[in-house]
Amino acid sequence: MTTATTSANVDAAVRTQLEYYGGGVYDLAERFVTADYIDREAPPGTPAGSDGANAVLRWLRGALSDLSSEVKDAFGFGDRVAVEPLTERAH
C-alpha cells in the first residue's frame, strides 16, 4: 500500500467522522458504507448497508439535537486507519 493510498484512507475516515456523523451528510454513506455493513448495536430489524447506517444516524441526530464531532487525532499504516473522535451533544 502506498503512502498516498494510506493518506487517502485517513482523509476518508476523517471526512466520514466530521461530515457524516458530525454534519449529517447522509449521502456519504453510499460512498463509505459497504453493502454488508451491519451495526450490531442497532435495534433488531435495522437493514444492512448504507440504509441501516443512515437509519441509525437519523435516530441519533434526532435524539441529540446538536450532535457535533471533531477529530483529535487520525493516522494510518498500510490499509489500517485509526481515528480519535470527540463527539459532543446536548440532550
C-alpha positions in Angstrom: 0.0 0.0 0.0 1.4 3.4 -0.9 1.7 6.4 1.3 -0.7 8.2 -1.0 -3.3 5.4 -0.5 -2.9 5.5 3.2 -3.3 9.2 3.3 -6.4 9.0 1.2 -7.8 6.4 3.6 -7.1 8.6 6.6 -8.7 11.6 4.8 -11.8 9.4 4.1 -12.1 8.3 7.7 -11.7 11.9 9.0 -14.3 13.2 6.4 -16.7 10.5 7.5 -16.4 11.4 11.1 -16.8 15.2 10.5 -19.3 15.3 7.7 -21.3 12.1 8.1 -21.5 11.8 11.9 -20.9 15.4 12.8 -22.7 17.1 9.9 -25.4 14.6 9.0 -24.4 14.4 5.3 -26.2 11.2 4.7 -25.2 10.7 1.0 -21.7 9.9 2.2 -23.0 6.5 3.4 -23.4 5.5 -0.2 -19.6 6.1 -0.7 -18.2 4.8 2.6 -20.5 2.1 3.9 -20.3 -1.4 2.3 -23.5 -3.3 1.4 -22.8 -6.0 4.0 -22.2 -3.5 6.9 -24.3 -4.4 10.0 -24.5 -2.1 13.1 -24.5 -4.7 15.9 -25.8 -2.1 18.4 -28.8 -1.1 16.2 -32.3 -2.2 17.0 -33.4 -5.6 15.6 -34.7 -5.2 12.0 -32.3 -2.4 11.1 -31.2 -3.1 7.5 -27.6 -3.7 6.5 -25.5 -1.3 4.4 -26.0 2.4 4.0 -29.7 2.3 4.6 -29.1 0.9 8.1 -26.3 3.2 8.8 -28.4 6.2 7.8 -31.4 5.0 9.8 -29.2 4.8 13.0 -27.7 8.2 12.4 -31.0 9.8 11.7 -32.3 8.4 15.0 -29.2 9.5 16.9 -29.2 13.0 15.4 -33.0 13.3 16.1 -32.5 12.3 19.8 -29.4 14.5 20.2 -30.3 17.8 18.6 -26.9 19.4 18.3 -24.6 16.4 17.7 -21.2 17.6 16.6 -17.9 15.9 16.0 -14.3 16.8 15.8 -11.2 14.7 15.2 -8.5 14.8 17.9 -6.1 12.5 16.0 -6.0 10.3 13.0 -3.3 8.2 11.4 -2.8 5.2 9.2 -0.4 2.5 8.4 -0.9 0.4 5.3 -4.6 -0.4 5.0 -5.4 0.4 8.6 -6.7 3.7 9.9 -7.3 4.9 13.5 -9.4 8.0 14.3 -9.8 9.5 17.8 -13.1 11.4 17.6 -14.7 13.7 20.1 -18.4 13.7 19.8 -20.5 16.2 21.7 -24.2 16.8 22.1 -27.0 18.3 24.1 -29.9 16.2 25.4 
